[in-house]
Amino acid sequence: MALRKAWRDLDRSTVGSAPERYGYYELGDGSGERIGRGVGILRDDLKEVLAYGDAAQVRWEAATSREHAERIADANE
């Protein structure tokens, strides 16, 4: 199962709009296929993905804590 949110282009603007809090994120290729996922501080993790990863799109769900983000991840395996 995947997040039921629209994909966003993975670019500087999108990363800049990501909250500086824990969350669960999914990474997609250019055709919208999920190619990765993770839990962490959203803006920090997405900055790293933008700089070093090969994803073209992203979507996320913000959380109140790391534990909450991990529960969201478990529900979206």
PDB file of N, CA, C, O and CB in Angstrom:
ATOM      1  N   MET A   1       0.843  -1.176   0.000  1.00  0.00           N
ATOM      2  CA  MET A   1       0.000   0.000   0.000  1.00  0.00           C
ATOM      3  C   MET A   1       0.891   1.242   0.000  1.00  0.00           C
ATOM      4  O   MET A   1       1.982   1.230   0.569  1.00  0.00           O
ATOM      5  CB  MET A   1      -0.960  -0.004   1.220  1.00  0.00           C
ATOM      6  N   ALA A   2       0.434   2.275  -0.620  1.00  0.00           N
ATOM      7  CA  ALA A   2       1.215   3.514  -0.707  1.00  0.00           C
ATOM      8  C   ALA A   2       0.383   4.675  -0.174  1.00  0.00           C
ATOM      9  O   ALA A   2      -0.832   4.569  -0.008  1.00  0.00           O
ATOM     10  CB  ALA A   2       1.664   3.790  -2.175  1.00  0.00           C
ATOM     11  N   LEU A   3       1.063   5.776   0.089  1.00  0.00           N
ATOM     12  CA  LEU A   3       0.344   6.975   0.509  1.00  0.00           C
ATOM     13  C   LEU A   3      -0.658   7.381  -0.560  1.00  0.00           C
ATOM     14  O   LEU A   3      -0.390   7.257  -1.755  1.00  0.00           O
ATOM     15  CB  LEU A   3       1.324   8.130   0.796  1.00  0.00           C
ATOM     16  N   ARG A   4      -1.778   7.853  -0.136  1.00  0.00           N
ATOM     17  CA  ARG A   4      -2.799   8.323  -1.084  1.00  0.00           C
ATOM     18  C   ARG A   4      -2.690   9.829  -1.232  1.00  0.00           C
ATOM     19  O   ARG A   4      -3.626  10.573  -0.941  1.00  0.00           O
ATOM     20  CB  ARG A   4      -4.229   7.923  -0.617  1.00  0.00           C
ATOM     21  N   LYS A   5      -1.544  10.250  -1.684  1.00  0.00           N
ATOM     22  CA  LYS A   5      -1.267  11.660  -1.922  1.00  0.00           C
ATOM     23  C   LYS A   5      -0.677  11.803  -3.308  1.00  0.00           C
ATOM     24  O   LYS A   5      -0.076  10.872  -3.844  1.00  0.00           O
ATOM     25  CB  LYS A   5      -0.310  12.242  -0.846  1.00  0.00           C
ATOM     26  N   ALA A   6      -0.854  12.964  -3.874  1.00  0.00           N
ATOM     27  CA  ALA A   6      -0.283  13.218  -5.199  1.00  0.00           C
ATOM     28  C   ALA A   6       1.233  13.330  -5.104  1.00  0.00           C
ATOM     29  O   ALA A   6       1.772  13.820  -4.111  1.00  0.00           O
ATOM     30  CB  ALA A   6      -0.879  14.504  -5.817  1.00  0.00           C
ATOM     31  N   TRP A   7       1.906  12.871  -6.144  1.00  0.00           N
ATOM     32  CA  TRP A   7       3.347  13.041  -6.231  1.00  0.00           C
ATOM     33  C   TRP A   7       3.670  14.516  -6.444  1.00  0.00           C
ATOM     34  O   TRP A   7       2.900  15.248  -7.067  1.00  0.00           O
ATOM     35  CB  TRP A   7       3.938  12.177  -7.371  1.00  0.00           C
ATOM     36  N   ARG A   8       4.814  14.940  -5.921  1.00  0.00           N
ATOM     37  CA  ARG A   8       5.364  16.274  -6.174  1.00  0.00           C
ATOM     38  C   ARG A   8       6.711  16.075  -6.853  1.00  0.00           C
ATOM     39  O   ARG A   8       7.423  15.112  -6.568  1.00  0.00           O
ATOM     40  CB  ARG A   8       5.506  17.121  -4.839  1.00  0.00           C
ATOM     41  N   ASP A   9       7.055  16.993  -7.755  1.00  0.00           N
ATOM     42  CA  ASP A   9       8.394  16.940  -8.338  1.00  0.00           C
ATOM     43  C   ASP A   9       9.417  17.115  -7.229  1.00  0.00           C
ATOM     44  O   ASP A   9       9.259  17.972  -6.359  1.00  0.00           O
ATOM     45  CB  ASP A   9       8.577  18.029  -9.438  1.00  0.00           C
ATOM     46  N   LEU A  10      10.460  16.305  -7.262  1.00  0.00           N
ATOM     47  CA  LEU A  10      11.527  16.425  -6.268  1.00  0.00           C
ATOM     48  C   LEU A  10      12.501  17.483  -6.760  1.00  0.00           C
ATOM     49  O   LEU A  10      13.402  17.198  -7.549  1.00  0.00           O
ATOM     50  CB  LEU A  10      12.253  15.051  -6.026  1.00  0.00           C
ATOM     51  N   ASP A  11      12.309  18.711  -6.281  1.00  0.00           N
ATOM     52  CA  ASP A  11      13.167  19.826  -6.648  1.00  0.00           C
ATOM     53  C   ASP A  11      13.382  20.703  -5.410  1.00  0.00           C
ATOM     54  O   ASP A  11      12.843  20.425  -4.339  1.00  0.00           O
ATOM     55  CB  ASP A  11      12.547  20.650  -7.826  1.00  0.00           C
ATOM     56  N   ARG A  12      14.169  21.754  -5.570  1.00  0.00           N
ATOM     57  CA  ARG A  12      14.513  22.611  -4.428  1.00  0.00           C
ATOM     58  C   ARG A  12      13.287  23.237  -3.784  1.00  0.00           C
ATOM     59  O   ARG A  12      13.225  23.365  -2.561  1.00  0.00           O
ATOM     60  CB  ARG A  12      15.467  23.705  -4.865  1.00  0.00           C
ATOM     61  N   SER A  13      12.319  23.626  -4.586  1.00  0.00           N
ATOM     62  CA  SER A  13      11.109  24.246  -4.067  1.00  0.00           C
ATOM     63  C   SER A  13      10.321  23.264  -3.186  1.00  0.00           C
ATOM     64  O   SER A  13       9.863  23.619  -2.099  1.00  0.00           O
ATOM     65  CB  SER A  13      10.233  24.746  -5.226  1.00  0.00           C
ATOM     66  N   THR A  14      10.176  22.054  -3.664  1.00  0.00           N
ATOM     67  CA  THR A  14       9.449  21.035  -2.895  1.00  0.00           C
ATOM     68  C   THR A  14      10.177  20.716  -1.608  1.00  0.00           C
ATOM     69  O   THR A  14       9.560  20.644  -0.545  1.00  0.00           O
ATOM     70  CB  THR A  14       9.263  19.758  -3.722  1.00  0.00           C
ATOM     71  N   VAL A  15      11.484  20.524  -1.693  1.00  0.00           N
ATOM     72  CA  VAL A  15      12.266  20.231  -0.490  1.00  0.00           C
ATOM     73  C   VAL A  15      12.159  21.389   0.498  1.00  0.00           C
ATOM     74  O   VAL A  15      12.036  21.163   1.702  1.00  0.00           O
ATOM     75  CB  VAL A  15      13.748  19.964  -0.851  1.00  0.00           C
ATOM     76  N   GLY A  16      12.204  22.624   0.003  1.00  0.00           N
ATOM     77  CA  GLY A  16      12.080  23.791   0.869  1.00  0.00           C
ATOM     78  C   GLY A  16      10.733  23.885   1.554  1.00  0.00           C
ATOM     79  O   GLY A  16      10.625  24.482   2.625  1.00  0.00           O
ATOM     80  N   SER A  17       9.694  23.301   0.950  1.00  0.00           N
ATOM     81  CA  SER A  17       8.367  23.338   1.559  1.00  0.00           C
ATOM     82  C   SER A  17       8.124  22.190   2.528  1.00  0.00           C
ATOM     83  O   SER A  17       7.112  22.176   3.228  1.00  0.00           O
ATOM     84  CB  SER A  17       7.316  23.315   0.487  1.00  0.00           C
ATOM     85  N   ALA A  18       9.037  21.231   2.577  1.00  0.00           N
ATOM     86  CA  ALA A  18       8.889  20.099   3.503  1.00  0.00           C
ATOM     87  C   ALA A  18       9.092  20.583   4.936  1.00  0.00           C
ATOM     88  O   ALA A  18       9.981  21.393   5.200  1.00  0.00           O
ATOM     89  CB  ALA A  18       9.901  18.961   3.161  1.00  0.00           C
ATOM     90  N   PRO A  19       8.276  20.092   5.854  1.00  0.00           N
ATOM     91  CA  PRO A  19       8.428  20.525   7.246  1.00  0.00           C
ATOM     92  C   PRO A  19       9.705  19.982   7.882  1.00  0.00           C
ATOM     93  O   PRO A  19      10.211  18.927   7.499  1.00  0.00           O
ATOM     94  CB  PRO A  19       7.224  20.086   8.063  1.00  0.00           C
ATOM     95  N   GLU A  20      10.205  20.720   8.851  1.00  0.00           N
ATOM     96  CA  GLU A  20      11.382  20.279   9.601  1.00  0.00           C
ATOM     97  C   GLU A  20      10.909  19.482  10.805  1.00  0.00           C
ATOM     98  O   GLU A  20      11.095  19.883  11.955  1.00  0.00           O
ATOM     99  CB  GLU A  20      12.267  21.494  10.045  1.00  0.00           C
ATOM    100  N   ARG A  21      10.294  18.344  10.512  1.00  0.00           N
ATOM    101  CA  ARG A  21       9.800  17.451  11.561  1.00  0.00           C
ATOM    102  C   ARG A  21       9.809  16.034  11.031  1.00  0.00           C
ATOM    103  O   ARG A  21       9.989  15.799   9.836  1.00  0.00           O
ATOM    104  CB  ARG A  21       8.373  17.858  12.031  1.00  0.00           C
ATOM    105  N   TYR A  22       9.612  15.093  11.938  1.00  0.00           N
ATOM    106  CA  TYR A  22       9.591  13.698  11.519  1.00  0.00           C
ATOM    107  C   TYR A  22       8.434  13.431  10.591  1.00  0.00           C
ATOM    108  O   TYR A  22       7.391  14.080  10.661  1.00  0.00           O
ATOM    109  CB  TYR A  22       9.515  12.778  12.721  1.00  0.00           C
ATOM    110  N   GLY A  23       8.639  12.461   9.715  1.00  0.00           N
ATOM    111  CA  GLY A  23       7.595  12.031   8.819  1.00  0.00           C
ATOM    112  C   GLY A  23       8.018  10.803   8.049  1.00  0.00           C
ATOM    113  O   GLY A  23       9.149  10.329   8.155  1.00  0.00           O
ATOM    114  N   TYR A  24       7.088  10.309   7.278  1.00  0.00           N
ATOM    115  CA  TYR A  24       7.300   9.180   6.389  1.00  0.00           C
ATOM    116  C   TYR A  24       7.242   9.725   4.968  1.00  0.00           C
ATOM    117  O   TYR A  24       6.378  10.544   4.654  1.00  0.00           O
ATOM    118  CB  TYR A  24       6.235   8.038   6.622  1.00  0.00           C
ATOM    119  N   TYR A  25       8.152   9.280   4.109  1.00  0.00           N
ATOM    120  CA  TYR A  25       8.150   9.756   2.726  1.00  0.00           C
ATOM    121  C   TYR A  25       8.332   8.592   1.759  1.00  0.00           C
ATOM    122  O   TYR A  25       8.924   7.563   2.084  1.00  0.00           O
ATOM    123  CB  TYR A  25       9.256  10.803   2.513  1.00  0.00           C
ATOM    124  N   GLU A  26       7.805   8.796   0.569  1.00  0.00           N
ATOM    125  CA  GLU A  26       7.977   7.852  -0.521  1.00  0.00           C
ATOM    126  C   GLU A  26       8.628   8.578  -1.683  1.00  0.00           C
ATOM    127  O   GLU A  26       8.321   9.738  -1.958  1.00  0.00           O
ATOM    128  CB  GLU A  26       6.624   7.220  -0.943  1.00  0.00           C
ATOM    129  N   LEU A  27       9.522   7.890  -2.357  1.00  0.00           N
ATOM    130  CA  LEU A  27      10.226   8.426  -3.518  1.00  0.00           C
ATOM    131  C   LEU A  27       9.740   7.707  -4.755  1.00  0.00           C
ATOM    132  O   LEU A  27       9.524   6.495  -4.737  1.00  0.00           O
ATOM    133  CB  LEU A  27      11.761   8.284  -3.366  1.00  0.00           C
ATOM    134  N   GLY A  28       9.567   8.459  -5.836  1.00  0.00           N
ATOM    135  CA  GLY A  28       9.086   7.869  -7.072  1.00  0.00           C
ATOM    136  C   GLY A  28       9.975   8.190  -8.259  1.00  0.00           C
ATOM    137  O   GLY A  28      10.725   9.166  -8.257  1.00  0.00           O
ATOM    138  N   ASP A  29       9.870   7.336  -9.281  1.00  0.00           N
ATOM    139  CA  ASP A  29      10.585   7.613 -10.518  1.00  0.00           C
ATOM    140  C   ASP A  29       9.726   8.549 -11.371  1.00  0.00           C
ATOM    141  O   ASP A  29       8.683   9.013 -10.912  1.00  0.00           O
ATOM    142  CB  ASP A  29      10.919   6.291 -11.288  1.00  0.00           C
ATOM    143  N   GLY A  30      10.142   8.823 -12.575  1.00  0.00           N
ATOM    144  CA  GLY A  30       9.430   9.752 -13.442  1.00  0.00           C
ATOM    145  C   GLY A  30       8.037   9.311 -13.845  1.00  0.00           C
ATOM    146  O   GLY A  30       7.221  10.139 -14.251  1.00  0.00           O
ATOM    147  N   SER A  31       7.752   8.021 -13.740  1.00  0.00           N
ATOM    148  CA  SER A  31       6.432   7.513 -14.124  1.00  0.00           C
ATOM    149  C   SER A  31       5.512   7.276 -12.927  1.00  0.00           C
ATOM    150  O   SER A  31       4.407   6.759 -13.092  1.00  0.00           O
ATOM    151  CB  SER A  31       6.587   6.226 -14.900  1.00  0.00           C
ATOM    152  N   GLY A  32       5.953   7.646 -11.733  1.00  0.00           N
ATOM    153  CA  GLY A  32       5.105   7.509 -10.555  1.00  0.00           C
ATOM    154  C   GLY A  32       5.185   6.174  -9.840  1.00  0.00           C
ATOM    155  O   GLY A  32       4.357   5.884  -8.977  1.00  0.00           O
ATOM    156  N   GLU A  33       6.167   5.360 -10.186  1.00  0.00           N
ATOM    157  CA  GLU A  33       6.381   4.099  -9.475  1.00  0.00           C
ATOM    158  C   GLU A  33       7.207   4.370  -8.223  1.00  0.00           C
ATOM    159  O   GLU A  33       8.204   5.090  -8.279  1.00  0.00           O
ATOM    160  CB  GLU A  33       7.088   3.050 -10.390  1.00  0.00           C
ATOM    161  N   ARG A  34       6.799   3.802  -7.103  1.00  0.00           N
ATOM    162  CA  ARG A  34       7.550   3.982  -5.860  1.00  0.00           C
ATOM    163  C   ARG A  34       8.870   3.232  -5.954  1.00  0.00           C
ATOM    164  O   ARG A  34       8.896   2.031  -6.223  1.00  0.00           O
ATOM    165  CB  ARG A  34       6.730   3.493  -4.636  1.00  0.00           C
ATOM    166  N   ILE A  35       9.966   3.953  -5.730  1.00  0.00           N
ATOM    167  CA  ILE A  35      11.298   3.343  -5.807  1.00  0.00           C
ATOM    168  C   ILE A  35      12.030   3.379  -4.470  1.00  0.00           C
ATOM    169  O   ILE A  35      13.123   2.826  -4.346  1.00  0.00           O
ATOM    170  CB  ILE A  35      12.132   4.046  -6.862  1.00  0.00           C
ATOM    171  N   GLY A  36      11.440   4.022  -3.480  1.00  0.00           N
ATOM    172  CA  GLY A  36      12.068   4.083  -2.173  1.00  0.00           C
ATOM    173  C   GLY A  36      11.125   4.686  -1.159  1.00  0.00           C
ATOM    174  O   GLY A  36      10.095   5.264  -1.505  1.00  0.00           O
ATOM    175  N   ARG A  37      11.495   4.543   0.092  1.00  0.00           N
ATOM    176  CA  ARG A  37      10.698   5.087   1.181  1.00  0.00           C
ATOM    177  C   ARG A  37      11.596   5.288   2.378  1.00  0.00           C
ATOM    178  O   ARG A  37      12.687   4.721   2.445  1.00  0.00           O
ATOM    179  CB  ARG A  37       9.508   4.162   1.531  1.00  0.00           C
ATOM    180  N   GLY A  38      11.144   6.096   3.327  1.00  0.00           N
ATOM    181  CA  GLY A  38      11.966   6.316   4.501  1.00  0.00           C
ATOM    182  C   GLY A  38      11.231   7.051   5.592  1.00  0.00           C
ATOM    183  O   GLY A  38      10.123   7.554   5.404  1.00  0.00           O
ATOM    184  N   VAL A  39      11.881   7.098   6.745  1.00  0.00           N
ATOM    185  CA  VAL A  39      11.391   7.799   7.931  1.00  0.00           C
ATOM    186  C   VAL A  39      12.523   8.680   8.414  1.00  0.00           C
ATOM    187  O   VAL A  39      13.668   8.235   8.498  1.00  0.00           O
ATOM    188  CB  VAL A  39      10.911   6.801   9.057  1.00  0.00           C
ATOM    189  N   GLY A  40      12.214   9.915   8.731  1.00  0.00           N
ATOM    190  CA  GLY A  40      13.228  10.816   9.255  1.00  0.00           C
ATOM    191  C   GLY A  40      12.721  12.239   9.306  1.00  0.00           C
ATOM    192  O   GLY A  40      11.534  12.497   9.105  1.00  0.00           O
ATOM    193  N   ILE A  41      13.632  13.164   9.579  1.00  0.00           N
ATOM    194  CA  ILE A  41      13.288  14.583   9.521  1.00  0.00           C
ATOM    195  C   ILE A  41      13.117  14.905   8.041  1.00  0.00           C
ATOM    196  O   ILE A  41      14.077  14.837   7.273  1.00  0.00           O
ATOM    197  CB  ILE A  41      14.399  15.505  10.212  1.00  0.00           C
ATOM    198  N   LEU A  42      11.910  15.250   7.645  1.00  0.00           N
ATOM    199  CA  LEU A  42      11.578  15.331   6.224  1.00  0.00           C
ATOM    200  C   LEU A  42      12.509  16.233   5.438  1.00  0.00           C
ATOM    201  O   LEU A  42      13.097  15.787   4.453  1.00  0.00           O
ATOM    202  CB  LEU A  42      10.176  15.812   6.060  1.00  0.00           C
ATOM    203  N   ARG A  43      12.662  17.477   5.838  1.00  0.00           N
ATOM    204  CA  ARG A  43      13.479  18.402   5.035  1.00  0.00           C
ATOM    205  C   ARG A  43      14.922  17.917   4.935  1.00  0.00           C
ATOM    206  O   ARG A  43      15.523  17.979   3.862  1.00  0.00           O
ATOM    207  CB  ARG A  43      13.444  19.817   5.642  1.00  0.00           C
ATOM    208  N   ASP A  44      15.477  17.439   6.036  1.00  0.00           N
ATOM    209  CA  ASP A  44      16.872  16.972   6.021  1.00  0.00           C
ATOM    210  C   ASP A  44      17.049  15.767   5.103  1.00  0.00           C
ATOM    211  O   ASP A  44      17.970  15.727   4.288  1.00  0.00           O
ATOM    212  CB  ASP A  44      17.330  16.614   7.441  1.00  0.00           C
ATOM    213  N   ASP A  45      16.159  14.786   5.241  1.00  0.00           N
ATOM    214  CA  ASP A  45      16.271  13.589   4.399  1.00  0.00           C
ATOM    215  C   ASP A  45      16.080  13.926   2.926  1.00  0.00           C
ATOM    216  O   ASP A  45      16.800  13.412   2.071  1.00  0.00           O
ATOM    217  CB  ASP A  45      15.245  12.537   4.829  1.00  0.00           C
ATOM    218  N   LEU A  46      15.116  14.785   2.629  1.00  0.00           N
ATOM    219  CA  LEU A  46      14.848  15.107   1.225  1.00  0.00           C
ATOM    220  C   LEU A  46      15.953  15.946   0.602  1.00  0.00           C
ATOM    221  O   LEU A  46      16.198  15.840  -0.600  1.00  0.00           O
ATOM    222  CB  LEU A  46      13.530  15.838   1.103  1.00  0.00           C
ATOM    223  N   LYS A  47      16.629  16.780   1.396  1.00  0.00           N
ATOM    224  CA  LYS A  47      17.798  17.503   0.879  1.00  0.00           C
ATOM    225  C   LYS A  47      18.858  16.513   0.424  1.00  0.00           C
ATOM    226  O   LYS A  47      19.465  16.688  -0.632  1.00  0.00           O
ATOM    227  CB  LYS A  47      18.378  18.457   1.951  1.00  0.00           C
ATOM    228  N   GLU A  48      19.077  15.483   1.215  1.00  0.00           N
ATOM    229  CA  GLU A  48      20.082  14.480   0.874  1.00  0.00           C
ATOM    230  C   GLU A  48      19.668  13.685  -0.368  1.00  0.00           C
ATOM    231  O   GLU A  48      20.494  13.415  -1.240  1.00  0.00           O
ATOM    232  CB  GLU A  48      20.308  13.529   2.060  1.00  0.00           C
ATOM    233  N   VAL A  49      18.397  13.316  -0.444  1.00  0.00           N
ATOM    234  CA  VAL A  49      17.906  12.592  -1.623  1.00  0.00           C
ATOM    235  C   VAL A  49      18.055  13.450  -2.876  1.00  0.00           C
ATOM    236  O   VAL A  49      18.469  12.954  -3.924  1.00  0.00           O
ATOM    237  CB  VAL A  49      16.429  12.178  -1.433  1.00  0.00           C
ATOM    238  N   LEU A  50      17.720  14.729  -2.772  1.00  0.00           N
ATOM    239  CA  LEU A  50      17.843  15.626  -3.917  1.00  0.00           C
ATOM    240  C   LEU A  50      19.296  15.720  -4.382  1.00  0.00           C
ATOM    241  O   LEU A  50      19.570  15.730  -5.582  1.00  0.00           O
ATOM    242  CB  LEU A  50      17.309  17.021  -3.563  1.00  0.00           C
ATOM    243  N   ALA A  51      20.211  15.788  -3.438  1.00  0.00           N
ATOM    244  CA  ALA A  51      21.628  15.939  -3.779  1.00  0.00           C
ATOM    245  C   ALA A  51      22.253  14.648  -4.303  1.00  0.00           C
ATOM    246  O   ALA A  51      23.085  14.693  -5.209  1.00  0.00           O
ATOM    247  CB  ALA A  51      22.397  16.413  -2.569  1.00  0.00           C
ATOM    248  N   TYR A  52      21.865  13.499  -3.745  1.00  0.00           N
ATOM    249  CA  TYR A  52      22.588  12.261  -4.050  1.00  0.00           C
ATOM    250  C   TYR A  52      21.733  11.137  -4.616  1.00  0.00           C
ATOM    251  O   TYR A  52      22.279  10.138  -5.084  1.00  0.00           O
ATOM    252  CB  TYR A  52      23.252  11.777  -2.827  1.00  0.00           C
ATOM    253  N   GLY A  53      20.427  11.266  -4.588  1.00  0.00           N
ATOM    254  CA  GLY A  53      19.550  10.183  -5.027  1.00  0.00           C
ATOM    255  C   GLY A  53      19.181  10.293  -6.487  1.00  0.00           C
ATOM    256  O   GLY A  53      19.618  11.198  -7.197  1.00  0.00           O
ATOM    257  N   ASP A  54      18.355   9.338  -6.921  1.00  0.00           N
ATOM    258  CA  ASP A  54      17.928   9.326  -8.316  1.00  0.00           C
ATOM    259  C   ASP A  54      16.410   9.393  -8.458  1.00  0.00           C
ATOM    260  O   ASP A  54      15.878   9.092  -9.526  1.00  0.00           O
ATOM    261  CB  ASP A  54      18.450   8.084  -9.005  1.00  0.00           C
ATOM    262  N   ALA A  55      15.714   9.780  -7.407  1.00  0.00           N
ATOM    263  CA  ALA A  55      14.256   9.912  -7.464  1.00  0.00           C
ATOM    264  C   ALA A  55      13.864  11.186  -8.212  1.00  0.00           C
ATOM    265  O   ALA A  55      14.597  12.175  -8.209  1.00  0.00           O
ATOM    266  CB  ALA A  55      13.655   9.921  -6.040  1.00  0.00           C
ATOM    267  N   ALA A  56      12.700  11.141  -8.851  1.00  0.00           N
ATOM    268  CA  ALA A  56      12.181  12.301  -9.576  1.00  0.00           C
ATOM    269  C   ALA A  56      10.993  12.931  -8.848  1.00  0.00           C
ATOM    270  O   ALA A  56      10.668  14.098  -9.068  1.00  0.00           O
ATOM    271  CB  ALA A  56      11.771  11.897 -10.995  1.00  0.00           C
ATOM    272  N   GLN A  57      10.345  12.144  -7.975  1.00  0.00           N
ATOM    273  CA  GLN A  57       9.141  12.613  -7.302  1.00  0.00           C
ATOM    274  C   GLN A  57       9.156  12.198  -5.834  1.00  0.00           C
ATOM    275  O   GLN A  57       9.894  11.303  -5.421  1.00  0.00           O
ATOM    276  CB  GLN A  57       7.884  12.067  -8.000  1.00  0.00           C
ATOM    277  N   VAL A  58       8.312  12.884  -5.060  1.00  0.00           N
ATOM    278  CA  VAL A  58       8.231  12.587  -3.634  1.00  0.00           C
ATOM    279  C   VAL A  58       6.823  12.896  -3.135  1.00  0.00           C
ATOM    280  O   VAL A  58       6.118  13.736  -3.694  1.00  0.00           O
ATOM    281  CB  VAL A  58       9.290  13.398  -2.836  1.00  0.00           C
ATOM    282  N   ARG A  59       6.435  12.205  -2.079  1.00  0.00           N
ATOM    283  CA  ARG A  59       5.226  12.531  -1.325  1.00  0.00           C
ATOM    284  C   ARG A  59       5.504  12.140   0.116  1.00  0.00           C
ATOM    285  O   ARG A  59       6.307  11.245   0.381  1.00  0.00           O
ATOM    286  CB  ARG A  59       3.944  11.790  -1.898  1.00  0.00           C
ATOM    287  N   TRP A  60       4.835  12.816   1.049  1.00  0.00           N
ATOM    288  CA  TRP A  60       5.127  12.547   2.452  1.00  0.00           C
ATOM    289  C   TRP A  60       3.911  12.753   3.328  1.00  0.00           C
ATOM    290  O   TRP A  60       2.904  13.340   2.931  1.00  0.00           O
ATOM    291  CB  TRP A  60       6.256  13.427   2.930  1.00  0.00           C
ATOM    292  N   GLU A  61       4.053  12.236   4.551  1.00  0.00           N
ATOM    293  CA  GLU A  61       3.070  12.431   5.615  1.00  0.00           C
ATOM    294  C   GLU A  61       3.863  12.860   6.843  1.00  0.00           C
ATOM    295  O   GLU A  61       4.712  12.110   7.324  1.00  0.00           O
ATOM    296  CB  GLU A  61       2.208  11.114   5.892  1.00  0.00           C
ATOM    297  N   ALA A  62       3.597  14.045   7.349  1.00  0.00           N
ATOM    298  CA  ALA A  62       4.282  14.539   8.547  1.00  0.00           C
ATOM    299  C   ALA A  62       3.756  13.789   9.767  1.00  0.00           C
ATOM    300  O   ALA A  62       2.618  13.320   9.779  1.00  0.00           O
ATOM    301  CB  ALA A  62       4.080  16.079   8.715  1.00  0.00           C
ATOM    302  N   ALA A  63       4.591  13.684  10.781  1.00  0.00           N
ATOM    303  CA  ALA A  63       4.246  12.951  11.998  1.00  0.00           C
ATOM    304  C   ALA A  63       4.603  13.786  13.224  1.00  0.00           C
ATOM    305  O   ALA A  63       5.295  14.798  13.123  1.00  0.00           O
ATOM    306  CB  ALA A  63       4.973  11.584  12.042  1.00  0.00           C
ATOM    307  N   THR A  64       4.126  13.349  14.366  1.00  0.00           N
ATOM    308  CA  THR A  64       4.396  14.061  15.616  1.00  0.00           C
ATOM    309  C   THR A  64       5.663  13.578  16.306  1.00  0.00           C
ATOM    310  O   THR A  64       6.183  14.258  17.190  1.00  0.00           O
ATOM    311  CB  THR A  64       3.226  13.912  16.556  1.00  0.00           C
ATOM    312  N   SER A  65       6.169  12.409  15.913  1.00  0.00           N
ATOM    313  CA  SER A  65       7.387  11.850  16.511  1.00  0.00           C
ATOM    314  C   SER A  65       7.946  10.779  15.580  1.00  0.00           C
ATOM    315  O   SER A  65       7.292  10.381  14.616  1.00  0.00           O
ATOM    316  CB  SER A  65       7.099  11.256  17.932  1.00  0.00           C
ATOM    317  N   ARG A  66       9.154  10.318  15.872  1.00  0.00           N
ATOM    318  CA  ARG A  66       9.735   9.240  15.064  1.00  0.00           C
ATOM    319  C   ARG A  66       8.870   7.983  15.156  1.00  0.00           C
ATOM    320  O   ARG A  66       8.656   7.298  14.155  1.00  0.00           O
ATOM    321  CB  ARG A  66      11.181   8.931  15.525  1.00  0.00           C
ATOM    322  N   GLU A  67       8.378   7.686  16.347  1.00  0.00           N
ATOM    323  CA  GLU A  67       7.538   6.507  16.528  1.00  0.00           C
ATOM    324  C   GLU A  67       6.259   6.604  15.689  1.00  0.00           C
ATOM    325  O   GLU A  67       5.829   5.619  15.089  1.00  0.00           O
ATOM    326  CB  GLU A  67       7.186   6.331  18.011  1.00  0.00           C
ATOM    327  N   HIS A  68       5.664   7.781  15.652  1.00  0.00           N
ATOM    328  CA  HIS A  68       4.470   7.997  14.843  1.00  0.00           C
ATOM    329  C   HIS A  68       4.803   7.792  13.364  1.00  0.00           C
ATOM    330  O   HIS A  68       4.043   7.143  12.645  1.00  0.00           O
ATOM    331  CB  HIS A  68       3.896   9.417  15.082  1.00  0.00           C
ATOM    332  N   ALA A  69       5.922   8.335  12.910  1.00  0.00           N
ATOM    333  CA  ALA A  69       6.347   8.169  11.515  1.00  0.00           C
ATOM    334  C   ALA A  69       6.567   6.694  11.186  1.00  0.00           C
ATOM    335  O   ALA A  69       6.227   6.252  10.089  1.00  0.00           O
ATOM    336  CB  ALA A  69       7.638   8.970  11.245  1.00  0.00           C
ATOM    337  N   GLU A  70       7.124   5.938  12.108  1.00  0.00           N
ATOM    338  CA  GLU A  70       7.340   4.511  11.881  1.00  0.00           C
ATOM    339  C   GLU A  70       6.018   3.756  11.790  1.00  0.00           C
ATOM    340  O   GLU A  70       5.909   2.797  11.025  1.00  0.00           O
ATOM    341  CB  GLU A  70       8.202   3.923  12.995  1.00  0.00           C
ATOM    342  N   ARG A  71       5.017   4.172  12.554  1.00  0.00           N
ATOM    343  CA  ARG A  71       3.696   3.547  12.449  1.00  0.00           C
ATOM    344  C   ARG A  71       3.070   3.833  11.077  1.00  0.00           C
ATOM    345  O   ARG A  71       2.440   2.960  10.481  1.00  0.00           O
ATOM    346  CB  ARG A  71       2.767   4.055  13.579  1.00  0.00           C
ATOM    347  N   ILE A  72       3.252   5.065  10.585  1.00  0.00           N
ATOM    348  CA  ILE A  72       2.753   5.410   9.252  1.00  0.00           C
ATOM    349  C   ILE A  72       3.461   4.543   8.207  1.00  0.00           C
ATOM    350  O   ILE A  72       2.826   4.030   7.286  1.00  0.00           O
ATOM    351  CB  ILE A  72       2.971   6.927   8.949  1.00  0.00           C
ATOM    352  N   ALA A  73       4.777   4.383   8.355  1.00  0.00           N
ATOM    353  CA  ALA A  73       5.548   3.549   7.424  1.00  0.00           C
ATOM    354  C   ALA A  73       5.049   2.109   7.443  1.00  0.00           C
ATOM    355  O   ALA A  73       4.874   1.498   6.389  1.00  0.00           O
ATOM    356  CB  ALA A  73       7.047   3.592   7.774  1.00  0.00           C
ATOM    357  N   ASP A  74       4.820   1.567   8.631  1.00  0.00           N
ATOM    358  CA  ASP A  74       4.336   0.187   8.741  1.00  0.00           C
ATOM    359  C   ASP A  74       2.984   0.023   8.059  1.00  0.00           C
ATOM    360  O   ASP A  74       2.721  -1.019   7.459  1.00  0.00           O
ATOM    361  CB  ASP A  74       4.233  -0.229  10.214  1.00  0.00           C
ATOM    362  N   ALA A  75       2.134   1.024   8.139  1.00  0.00           N
ATOM    363  CA  ALA A  75       0.806   0.960   7.523  1.00  0.00           C
ATOM    364  C   ALA A  75       0.875   1.093   6.002  1.00  0.00           C
ATOM    365  O   ALA A  75      -0.099   0.793   5.312  1.00  0.00           O
ATOM    366  CB  ALA A  75      -0.090   2.054   8.096  1.00  0.00           C
ATOM    367  N   ASN A  76       2.016   1.540   5.474  1.00  0.00           N
ATOM    368  CA  ASN A  76       2.158   1.778   4.031  1.00  0.00           C
ATOM    369  C   ASN A  76       3.196   0.859   3.388  1.00  0.00           C
ATOM    370  O   ASN A  76       3.774   1.209   2.359  1.00  0.00           O
ATOM    371  CB  ASN A  76       2.541   3.230   3.779  1.00  0.00           C
ATOM    372  N   GLU A  77       3.435  -0.299   3.975  1.00  0.00           N
ATOM    373  CA  GLU A  77       4.401  -1.232   3.401  1.00  0.00           C
ATOM    374  C   GLU A  77       3.938  -1.767   2.088  1.00  0.00           C
ATOM    375  O   GLU A  77       4.635  -2.568   1.467  1.00  0.00           O
ATOM    376  CB  GLU A  77       4.665  -2.368   4.336  1.00  0.00           C
TER     377      GLU A  77
END
